[in-house]
Amino acid sequence: MKGDSYWEKLSKEKPLPSMKKPCEDCAIVYGFYTSHANELLKQPKDIQEKVMKTWFCHNHPDRCCKGLDEYINEEGMRRNESGS
């Protein structure tokens, strides 16, 4: 039997409350972890949405990262527009 993927496992974690905006030194905004975020973009939309709610903020680990939420939404729209 095949196990759950890395992203599927994360999608089953307890959702965290969201930040209202990205932190001033948000790791995603400054380009850290964008390779992971880009891999998340390859997953189905429902997995993306669930994982975004579990991806913790590096300054406030009890909340999910608003920078990731904005990155996924903006990058996803850009990729849809360009057809990639």
Disulfide bonds with the S-S distance in Angstrom:
none
